[in-house]
Amino acid sequence: MNMYILFFCFVVVALATLLTIIEFFWEVECDKNALYRTKVTFSHSIGGFLNDFFSFIVLFNYVIPISLYVTVEAVKFISSYYVKWDLDMYHAESDTPAKANTSDLNEELGQIQYIFSDKTGTLTENELVFRKCSVGGVKFASVEGVMVEENSEIAVDLANQSVKDFLISMSLCHSVFTTEQQGNLTYEASSPDERALVEAAAQFGVRFMFSSRNSRKIKVEGRLDRYEFLHVLPFDNNRKRMSIILRDPDGKILLLCKGAESSVLDICDSGCVDVTRQHVDDYAAEGLRTLVFATREISPEDYETVDKLMVECQNAINDREAKEQEAFTTVEDRLCCIGATGVEDRLQDGVYETISALKEGGVKLWVLTGDKMETAVNISQSCNHFTSSMKLHFLTARRDGESCRDTLESLHRQLEG
């Protein structure tokens, strides 16, 4: 359709050019003393030539008929219905066909060269399921709602104190709140990761029951335990972790921490740090999202210092954020690594086929994710974003612009070579 318009535009320009040239020669050779031209002055300058050219353009604009524009719009309108009639774009679960809200949709889609996509909730369902965990250097997996050792497949219960302490940390260190609907306790959370971990802990025998401003209650082996809520160190993008300080039923003061492996393991000086790091890398290579848990018992004397530090930063008026970061760094120190978790975020239906079709159409896809590099690579391979024939180049662990630029230049030379 655009070719027809271009053809007619070419015809108009060609006619205007031809007639302008003819006019130029006619004015040169004609009788300038003719009575009907006595007051006409001739201009053979470039400005005069362009003036005549555009005059002919205006005269011949009717060559492009209005009916052609109407025909083109009618064709685009009818073609938009093919989007609605496309069975591959029909969503059977909600009985919803695709809908083109503009007749220009097909034309605009054909101009797309790049797609920038988020991973979570776009390529994946954002419905996380607990799959594996590492406790005390031992790998465990969830099999039909039962925690078993990964190699021996021996079921593990709360008689294992390390597993029990780990599940208690999972059920306490979070920002989940409970709601009761028709007598059933349900969990609500801003992060699906936290809800998946709390639900998994409840499934394995440590059930989070209630949270208030001053306390949290969990049910362990049928016994309801109350933990006094002292302080919370919320998650932020700089620390990439969150912590809470509690007093357990025995009067011990505990700091429970969870977060990204890169931020938590670096502040641990005891526990199975190296083994847990390896297990986290293994989970990431399987495409699982990982979190590391750590803890520390705080003596009453140390807690007085911690409490004073936390109250001071919370009441600060000037530079409050900087003081909070300094206080959090001081409190979150000398932790004991107790384990890590791996949860699965499954791909949306049809993601593999969709990305394959986009690549065949010449569309380039960029995906944004905050996961570990190994997890990102695994997901990209699962959805055909990366293929086995591709050579992968990595630009990671660069802390400043200069090193990043040097790496980019090196990769550019490799690609050109």
C-alpha positions as CSV (number, residue, x, y, z in Angstrom):
1,M,0.0,0.0,0.0
2,N,2.8,2.4,0.8
3,M,4.4,1.4,-2.5
4,Y,1.4,2.8,-4.4
5,I,1.7,6.1,-2.6
6,L,5.4,6.3,-3.3
7,F,4.7,5.5,-7.0
8,F,2.2,8.3,-7.4
9,C,4.6,10.7,-5.5
10,F,7.3,9.8,-8.0
11,V,5.0,10.5,-10.9
12,V,4.1,13.9,-9.5
13,V,7.8,14.9,-9.0
14,A,8.7,13.6,-12.4
15,L,6.0,15.6,-14.1
16,A,6.8,18.7,-12.1
17,T,10.5,18.4,-13.0
18,L,9.8,17.7,-16.7
19,L,7.4,20.7,-17.1
20,T,9.7,23.0,-15.2
21,I,12.5,22.2,-17.6
22,I,10.2,22.6,-20.6
23,E,9.0,26.0,-19.3
24,F,12.6,27.1,-18.9
25,F,13.5,26.4,-22.5
26,W,10.2,27.8,-23.8
27,E,10.8,31.1,-21.9
28,V,14.3,31.3,-23.5
29,E,13.2,30.8,-27.1
30,C,9.7,32.4,-27.1
31,D,9.0,35.9,-28.5
32,K,9.5,38.2,-25.5
33,N,7.8,41.1,-27.4
34,A,4.5,39.3,-27.7
35,L,1.6,41.5,-26.6
36,Y,0.4,39.1,-24.0
37,R,3.8,39.0,-22.3
38,T,4.8,42.7,-22.4
39,K,4.8,43.0,-18.5
40,V,6.3,39.6,-17.7
41,T,9.8,39.5,-16.2
42,F,11.8,36.3,-16.4
43,S,14.0,34.8,-13.7
44,H,16.4,32.0,-14.6
45,S,17.9,31.8,-11.1
46,I,17.7,28.8,-8.8
47,G,15.0,30.5,-6.8
48,G,12.9,31.0,-9.9
49,F,13.4,27.4,-10.9
50,L,12.3,26.1,-7.5
51,N,9.3,28.4,-7.5
52,D,8.1,27.0,-10.8
53,F,8.9,23.4,-9.7
54,F,6.7,23.7,-6.5
55,S,4.0,25.5,-8.5
56,F,3.7,22.4,-10.7
57,I,3.7,20.2,-7.6
58,V,0.7,22.1,-6.3
59,L,-1.0,21.9,-9.7
60,F,-0.6,18.1,-10.0
61,N,-1.4,17.2,-6.4
62,Y,-4.7,15.8,-7.5
63,V,-2.8,12.9,-9.2
64,I,-2.8,11.3,-5.8
65,P,-6.5,10.6,-5.3
66,I,-8.3,10.9,-2.0
67,S,-9.8,7.5,-2.8
68,L,-6.4,6.0,-2.4
69,Y,-6.0,7.2,1.2
70,V,-9.5,5.8,1.9
71,T,-8.6,2.5,0.3
72,V,-5.4,2.2,2.3
73,E,-7.2,2.9,5.6
74,A,-10.0,0.4,4.7
75,V,-7.3,-2.3,4.0
76,K,-5.6,-1.5,7.3
77,F,-8.9,-1.6,9.2
78,I,-9.8,-5.0,7.7
79,S,-6.3,-6.4,8.3
80,S,-6.6,-5.5,12.0
81,Y,-9.3,-8.1,12.4
82,Y,-6.8,-10.8,11.5
83,V,-5.3,-10.1,14.9
84,K,-8.7,-10.9,16.5
85,W,-9.2,-14.0,14.3
86,D,-5.7,-15.4,15.0
87,L,-6.2,-18.6,17.1
88,D,-2.6,-18.6,18.2
89,M,-3.3,-15.3,20.1
90,Y,-6.5,-16.6,21.7
91,H,-6.4,-17.1,25.5
92,A,-8.6,-20.1,26.2
93,E,-8.5,-19.9,30.0
94,S,-10.2,-16.5,30.1
95,D,-12.0,-16.9,26.7
96,T,-10.3,-13.7,25.5
97,P,-9.2,-13.1,21.9
98,A,-6.5,-10.6,21.0
99,K,-7.9,-7.1,20.3
100,A,-6.4,-4.4,18.0
101,N,-7.3,-1.0,19.3
102,T,-6.0,0.8,16.2
103,S,-6.0,0.0,12.5
104,D,-2.3,0.9,12.4
105,L,-1.3,-1.9,14.7
106,N,0.1,-4.3,12.0
107,E,2.0,-1.4,10.4
108,E,3.5,-0.4,13.8
109,L,4.4,-3.9,14.9
110,G,6.3,-4.4,11.7
111,Q,8.6,-1.5,12.7
112,I,9.7,-3.0,16.0
113,Q,13.4,-3.9,16.1
114,Y,14.0,-4.2,19.8
115,I,12.0,-5.5,22.8
116,F,13.1,-4.7,26.4
117,S,11.5,-7.1,28.9
118,D,11.5,-7.8,32.6
119,K,11.9,-11.4,33.6
120,T,9.8,-11.8,36.7
121,G,6.1,-11.8,35.9
122,T,6.7,-11.4,32.2
123,L,8.8,-14.4,31.1
124,T,7.9,-16.2,34.4
125,E,4.7,-16.7,36.3
126,N,5.9,-14.9,39.4
127,E,4.3,-17.8,41.4
128,L,7.3,-19.1,43.4
129,V,7.5,-22.7,44.6
130,F,10.0,-23.9,47.3
131,R,12.2,-26.6,45.8
132,K,15.5,-27.0,47.6
133,C,17.5,-25.8,50.6
134,S,20.9,-26.2,52.1
135,V,21.2,-26.6,55.9
136,G,24.4,-27.0,57.7
137,G,26.2,-28.0,54.5
138,V,23.7,-30.7,53.6
139,K,21.4,-30.4,50.6
140,F,17.6,-31.0,51.0
141,A,14.8,-31.1,48.6
142,S,11.0,-30.8,48.8
143,V,9.4,-34.0,47.5
144,E,5.6,-34.1,47.6
145,G,5.5,-31.7,50.6
146,V,8.2,-33.6,52.6
147,M,11.8,-32.5,53.2
148,V,14.3,-35.2,52.2
149,E,18.0,-35.4,51.9
150,E,18.9,-34.9,48.3
151,N,21.2,-37.8,47.8
152,S,19.7,-40.5,50.1
153,E,16.0,-39.3,49.9
154,I,15.7,-39.9,53.6
155,A,12.8,-37.9,55.1
156,V,13.9,-35.3,57.7
157,D,11.7,-34.0,60.6
158,L,12.1,-31.4,63.3
159,A,14.2,-33.9,65.4
160,N,17.1,-32.5,63.4
161,Q,18.0,-29.4,65.4
162,S,19.8,-27.7,62.5
163,V,16.7,-28.1,60.2
164,K,14.4,-27.0,63.0
165,D,16.4,-23.8,63.6
166,F,16.6,-23.1,59.9
167,L,12.8,-23.5,59.5
168,I,12.2,-21.2,62.5
169,S,14.4,-18.5,60.8
170,M,12.3,-19.0,57.6
171,S,9.1,-18.5,59.5
172,L,10.2,-15.5,61.5
173,C,12.5,-13.4,59.3
174,H,10.1,-11.8,56.8
175,S,7.5,-9.0,56.3
176,V,4.6,-11.4,55.7
177,F,1.3,-10.8,57.5
178,T,-1.6,-13.3,58.1
179,T,-5.3,-13.1,57.2
180,E,-8.1,-15.5,58.1
181,Q,-10.7,-16.3,55.5
182,Q,-13.4,-18.8,56.3
183,G,-11.4,-20.2,59.2
184,N,-8.3,-20.8,57.0
185,L,-5.0,-18.9,57.7
186,T,-3.5,-17.4,54.6
187,Y,-0.4,-15.4,54.0
188,E,-0.1,-12.0,52.3
189,A,3.2,-10.5,51.2
190,S,4.6,-7.8,48.9
191,S,7.3,-10.3,47.8
192,P,6.3,-13.8,46.4
193,D,9.7,-15.1,47.6
194,E,8.8,-14.4,51.3
195,R,5.4,-16.0,51.0
196,A,6.8,-19.1,49.3
197,L,9.4,-19.5,52.2
198,V,6.8,-19.0,54.9
199,E,4.4,-21.5,53.3
200,A,7.2,-24.0,52.9
201,A,8.2,-23.7,56.6
202,A,4.5,-24.3,57.6
203,Q,4.4,-27.3,55.3
204,F,7.5,-28.8,57.0
205,G,6.2,-28.3,60.6
206,V,7.0,-24.6,61.6
207,R,3.9,-22.6,61.0
208,F,3.8,-18.8,61.2
209,M,0.6,-17.9,63.1
210,F,0.5,-14.2,64.0
211,S,2.4,-10.9,63.9
212,S,1.9,-7.7,65.8
213,R,3.9,-4.6,66.5
214,N,5.5,-6.2,69.6
215,S,5.6,-10.0,68.9
216,R,5.4,-12.9,66.5
217,K,3.9,-16.3,67.1
218,I,4.8,-19.6,65.5
219,K,3.6,-23.1,66.0
220,V,6.3,-25.7,66.4
221,E,5.3,-29.4,66.8
222,G,1.9,-28.3,68.1
223,R,3.3,-25.8,70.6
224,L,2.7,-22.1,70.2
225,D,5.8,-20.1,70.8
226,R,5.9,-16.3,71.2
227,Y,8.9,-14.2,70.1
228,E,9.2,-10.6,71.3
229,F,9.7,-8.3,68.4
230,L,12.6,-5.8,69.2
231,H,13.9,-4.3,66.0
232,V,13.7,-4.7,62.3
233,L,16.5,-3.8,59.8
234,P,14.5,-3.5,56.5
235,F,15.7,-4.6,53.1
236,D,17.3,-2.0,50.9
237,N,19.1,-2.1,47.6
238,N,22.5,-1.2,49.1
239,R,22.6,-4.0,51.6
240,K,20.5,-6.5,49.7
241,R,19.4,-8.1,52.9
242,M,17.0,-7.7,55.9
243,S,17.3,-8.6,59.6
244,I,15.1,-8.7,62.6
245,I,16.1,-8.8,66.3
246,L,13.9,-11.0,68.5
247,R,13.7,-12.4,72.1
248,D,12.8,-16.1,72.0
249,P,10.7,-17.9,74.6
250,D,13.9,-18.8,76.6
251,G,14.9,-15.1,76.9
252,K,17.7,-15.3,74.3
253,I,18.1,-12.3,72.0
254,L,18.6,-13.4,68.4
255,L,19.4,-11.6,65.2
256,L,18.0,-13.3,62.1
257,C,19.2,-12.2,58.7
258,K,18.4,-13.2,55.1
259,G,19.4,-11.8,51.8
260,A,21.5,-12.3,48.7
261,E,24.4,-14.6,48.8
262,S,26.8,-11.8,47.9
263,S,25.7,-9.7,50.8
264,V,25.1,-12.2,53.6
265,L,28.0,-14.7,53.3
266,D,30.5,-11.8,53.3
267,I,29.5,-10.9,56.9
268,C,29.5,-14.5,58.2
269,D,32.5,-15.7,60.2
270,S,31.1,-19.1,61.2
271,G,28.9,-21.9,59.8
272,C,29.3,-23.7,56.5
273,V,30.1,-20.6,54.5
274,D,32.1,-22.1,51.7
275,V,29.8,-25.2,51.3
276,T,26.7,-23.0,51.3
277,R,28.2,-20.7,48.7
278,Q,28.8,-23.7,46.4
279,H,25.3,-25.0,47.0
280,V,23.9,-21.5,46.1
281,D,25.9,-21.6,42.9
282,D,24.5,-25.1,42.1
283,Y,20.9,-23.9,42.7
284,A,21.5,-20.8,40.6
285,A,22.8,-23.0,37.7
286,E,19.5,-24.9,37.9
287,G,17.6,-21.7,37.5
288,L,16.4,-21.3,41.1
289,R,16.2,-18.0,43.0
290,T,18.3,-18.2,46.1
291,L,18.5,-16.6,49.5
292,V,21.0,-17.1,52.3
293,F,20.0,-17.2,56.1
294,A,22.3,-16.4,59.0
295,T,21.9,-15.7,62.7
296,R,23.7,-14.5,65.8
297,E,22.9,-14.6,69.4
298,I,23.3,-11.2,71.1
299,S,24.3,-11.0,74.7
300,P,22.3,-8.7,77.1
301,E,25.3,-6.4,77.4
302,D,25.7,-6.2,73.6
303,Y,22.0,-5.7,73.1
304,E,22.1,-2.5,75.2
305,T,24.6,-1.1,72.8
306,V,22.6,-2.3,69.8
307,D,19.4,-0.9,71.1
308,K,20.9,2.5,71.8
309,L,22.4,2.6,68.3
310,M,19.1,1.6,66.7
311,V,17.1,4.2,68.6
312,E,19.6,7.0,67.9
313,C,19.5,6.4,64.1
314,Q,15.7,6.1,64.1
315,N,15.3,9.4,65.9
316,A,17.9,11.2,63.8
317,I,16.7,14.2,61.9
318,N,19.8,15.0,59.8
319,D,21.5,12.4,57.6
320,R,19.1,9.7,58.9
321,E,19.6,7.4,56.0
322,A,23.4,7.5,56.3
323,K,23.2,6.9,60.1
324,E,20.8,4.0,59.6
325,Q,23.2,2.4,57.1
326,E,26.1,2.8,59.5
327,A,24.1,1.3,62.3
328,F,22.9,-1.6,60.2
329,T,26.4,-2.4,59.1
330,T,27.6,-2.4,62.7
331,V,24.7,-4.7,63.9
332,E,24.9,-7.1,61.0
333,D,28.3,-8.5,61.7
334,R,30.0,-11.7,62.8
335,L,27.0,-13.9,61.8
336,C,26.7,-17.6,61.6
337,C,25.6,-19.0,58.2
338,I,22.8,-21.6,58.8
339,G,21.7,-22.3,55.2
340,A,20.2,-21.2,51.9
341,T,17.0,-21.7,50.0
342,G,16.2,-22.3,46.3
343,V,12.8,-21.4,44.9
344,E,11.5,-21.9,41.4
345,D,9.8,-19.3,39.3
346,R,8.3,-21.2,36.4
347,L,8.2,-19.9,32.8
348,Q,5.0,-18.7,31.3
349,D,3.2,-21.0,28.8
350,G,4.4,-20.4,25.3
351,V,7.5,-18.3,26.2
352,Y,9.9,-20.6,24.3
353,E,7.8,-20.5,21.1
354,T,7.2,-16.7,21.4
355,I,10.9,-15.9,21.7
356,S,11.7,-18.2,18.9
357,A,9.2,-16.5,16.6
358,L,10.5,-13.1,17.5
359,K,14.1,-14.1,16.7
360,E,12.9,-15.5,13.4
361,G,11.3,-12.1,12.7
362,G,14.6,-10.3,13.3
363,V,13.5,-8.7,16.6
364,K,16.3,-8.4,19.2
365,L,15.3,-9.1,22.8
366,W,16.8,-7.6,26.0
367,V,15.8,-9.1,29.4
368,L,16.3,-7.3,32.7
369,T,16.7,-9.4,35.9
370,G,18.2,-9.0,39.4
371,D,19.1,-12.7,39.7
372,K,22.5,-14.2,39.9
373,M,24.4,-14.6,36.6
374,E,24.1,-18.4,36.7
375,T,20.3,-18.1,37.2
376,A,19.9,-15.6,34.4
377,V,21.9,-17.8,32.0
378,N,19.8,-20.8,32.9
379,I,16.5,-19.0,32.4
380,S,17.7,-17.6,29.1
381,Q,18.6,-21.0,27.8
382,S,15.3,-22.4,29.0
383,C,13.3,-19.9,27.1
384,N,15.5,-20.0,23.9
385,H,16.9,-16.5,24.5
386,F,20.3,-18.1,24.5
387,T,21.0,-21.1,22.2
388,S,23.7,-23.8,22.4
389,S,25.3,-22.4,19.3
390,M,25.8,-18.9,20.8
391,K,29.1,-17.8,22.2
392,L,28.4,-15.9,25.5
393,H,30.3,-12.8,26.5
394,F,30.1,-11.6,30.1
395,L,30.3,-8.1,31.5
396,T,30.1,-8.7,35.2
397,A,31.7,-7.7,38.5
398,R,32.8,-4.3,37.2
399,R,32.9,-1.6,40.0
400,D,33.8,1.5,38.0
401,G,33.2,3.0,34.6
402,E,36.8,2.7,33.4
403,S,36.9,-1.1,33.9
404,C,33.5,-1.5,32.3
405,R,34.6,0.5,29.3
406,D,37.8,-1.5,28.9
407,T,35.8,-4.7,29.0
408,L,33.3,-3.4,26.4
409,E,36.2,-2.4,24.1
410,S,37.8,-5.8,24.5
411,L,34.5,-7.6,23.7
412,H,34.0,-5.3,20.7
413,R,37.4,-6.3,19.3
414,Q,36.6,-9.9,19.8
415,L,33.3,-9.6,17.9
416,E,34.9,-7.7,15.0
417,G,37.7,-10.2,14.8
